[in-house]
Amino acid sequence: MATISTSNYNIGGIDLYFNASPAHSSLLATDPSVASGLGGAFRTSGNSIGNVVSAEISPDVTYVEHFVADCGKKKKDKTVAQLVNVSIPIVTDEMNYNNLKRFFMASYLGSTKMAVAEEPLTEGAAQFVFKTDVGIDMVYFIPKCTLRSDGALTTSADDWWTAPMVLDVLYYNTSHWSSKPYGMVLASTIGCT
């Protein structure tokens, strides 16, 4: 089969924005002062987790199948999704104070001190912004999720430190989100700037 369109190939990076308020009021708000499209008001430096080295979206769906007996044979007549889980593993190399606090599940003790493993997981809202040099830009709006550590903080004298984290998308079936409880994806034209 031939290629439909070479403009469907994507190359580019990802930005992650997280706010510790589920279904935050600015998640879908447009900022009229910036040509940033739907949700632009959410994309602030205060919500940015910084440089994301890599990310992957890994939906995990468990299916239940039903079979009927017909002349001594089992024939599948129905398949339904029984369990839905969406996790987005990321790796960041920006060791700012907020990322270290999330990584260590720490509570603040002062301007530069944190108490490790003293803070429960924080639920909030997020946006993944896929900005491409080539291809289609996308924004994934997530009304409810957690952002937590997912492995070892890698330290090195020869390379940049990295911290693996995972954003777990949580079911949110309330008001505006009732028809899209795991969020929504919008093809956009943000572009690399």
C-alpha positions in Angstrom: 0.0 0.0 0.0 1.3 3.5 -0.9 1.8 6.3 1.6 -1.3 8.4 2.1 0.7 11.6 2.8 4.2 12.2 3.9 2.9 15.1 6.0 1.6 12.4 8.4 5.2 11.7 9.6 6.1 13.3 12.9 9.4 14.6 14.3 9.4 16.8 17.4 9.4 17.1 21.2 7.0 17.2 24.0 6.2 19.7 26.8 4.4 18.7 30.0 2.4 21.0 32.1 0.9 19.9 35.5 -1.2 21.8 38.0 -2.1 20.3 41.4 -5.8 21.0 40.9 -7.9 18.3 39.1 -9.9 19.8 36.1 -8.1 23.1 36.7 -10.2 26.1 35.4 -7.5 27.1 32.8 -7.0 23.6 31.4 -9.2 24.4 28.4 -9.0 28.2 28.6 -7.6 30.3 25.8 -5.2 33.1 26.5 -6.1 36.0 24.2 -2.7 37.7 24.7 -0.9 34.7 23.1 -1.6 32.8 19.9 -1.4 29.5 21.8 -4.9 28.1 21.0 -7.2 26.1 23.3 -5.6 25.5 26.7 -3.0 28.2 26.2 -3.8 29.8 29.6 -2.7 26.6 31.3 0.7 26.5 29.6 2.6 28.7 32.1 6.1 28.5 33.4 4.6 27.7 36.8 2.9 24.6 35.4 5.8 23.5 33.2 7.9 20.6 34.5 10.8 21.7 32.2 12.7 19.7 29.6 11.3 16.3 28.8 13.9 14.0 27.3 11.5 11.2 26.3 7.9 10.2 26.8 5.6 7.5 25.6 1.9 7.0 25.9 1.1 3.4 26.9 -2.6 2.7 27.1 -3.3 -0.7 28.8 -6.7 -2.2 28.0 -7.9 -5.6 29.2 -10.6 -7.2 27.0 -13.2 -9.7 28.0 -14.3 -12.0 25.2 -17.5 -13.9 25.0 -18.0 -17.1 23.0 -21.1 -19.1 22.0 -21.2 -22.9 21.3 -22.2 -23.8 17.8 -22.1 -27.4 16.6 -19.3 -28.3 19.0 -17.2 -25.2 18.2 -16.6 -22.1 20.3 -17.2 -18.9 18.2 -16.4 -15.4 19.5 -19.4 -13.1 19.3 -18.5 -10.2 21.6 -15.4 -8.4 22.9 -15.6 -5.5 25.4 -13.0 -3.4 27.2 -13.0 -4.4 30.8 -10.1 -2.4 32.2 -8.6 0.8 30.9 -5.4 2.3 32.2 -3.4 5.1 30.6 0.1 5.7 31.8 2.7 8.1 30.3 6.2 7.4 31.3 8.5 10.4 30.9 12.2 11.2 31.6 13.2 14.7 32.6 16.6 16.1 32.9 15.6 19.4 34.6 16.3 18.9 38.3 14.4 21.9 39.5 13.0 22.2 43.0 9.4 21.2 42.0 10.5 18.1 40.1 12.7 17.0 43.0 9.8 17.5 45.4 7.6 15.3 43.1 10.3 12.7 42.6 10.9 12.3 46.4 7.2 12.7 47.4 8.6 15.4 49.7 7.0 18.2 51.7 8.5 21.6 52.0 10.5 22.5 55.1 11.7 25.8 53.8 12.9 27.5 50.7 15.6 24.9 50.0 14.7 22.0 52.3 12.3 19.0 51.7 11.2 16.1 53.9 11.5 13.0 51.8 8.5 10.6 51.6 6.2 12.9 53.6 3.8 14.0 50.9 1.1 11.7 49.4 0.7 11.6 45.7 -0.8 14.8 44.4 -3.7 14.7 42.0 -4.0 17.4 39.4 -4.6 18.2 35.8 -2.1 18.1 32.9 -1.4 18.9 29.3 1.0 17.2 27.0 1.9 19.4 24.1 3.4 17.6 21.2 5.3 20.2 19.1 6.7 19.1 15.8 9.1 20.4 13.2 7.5 17.9 10.8 4.0 16.6 11.1 0.8 17.2 13.1 1.0 19.0 16.5 -1.2 17.6 19.2 -2.3 18.6 22.7 -3.6 15.9 25.2 -5.8 17.5 27.8 -6.0 15.4 31.0 -8.5 16.5 33.7 -7.3 14.2 36.5 -3.9 12.5 37.0 -0.9 11.9 39.3 2.7 12.6 38.5 5.2 10.4 40.5 8.7 8.9 40.3 9.1 5.8 38.3 12.6 4.4 38.8 16.1 5.6 39.8 17.3 9.2 39.7 20.4 8.7 37.5 23.4 10.8 38.5 26.6 11.0 36.4 29.7 13.0 36.2 29.8 12.5 32.4 26.2 13.1 31.4 23.1 15.0 32.4 21.2 13.7 35.4 17.8 12.2 34.6 14.7 11.4 36.6 12.1 8.9 35.3 8.6 9.8 36.2 5.1 8.6 35.2 1.9 10.4 34.7 -1.1 8.1 35.5 -4.3 9.3 33.9 -7.2 8.9 36.3 -10.9 8.4 35.4 -12.8 11.8 35.9 -16.5 11.5 35.0 -17.6 15.0 36.2 -19.4 17.9 34.5 -17.6 18.9 31.3 -15.5 15.7 31.3 -18.4 13.2 31.5 -18.1 12.3 27.8 -14.3 12.2 27.9 -13.3 11.0 31.4 -9.7 10.1 30.3 -9.2 13.5 28.6 -9.1 14.5 25.0 -6.6 14.9 22.2 -6.7 17.9 19.8 -4.7 18.2 16.6 -3.4 21.7 16.6 -0.9 24.1 15.0 1.3 25.1 17.9 4.6 24.4 16.1 8.1 24.7 17.3 9.1 28.2 18.1 
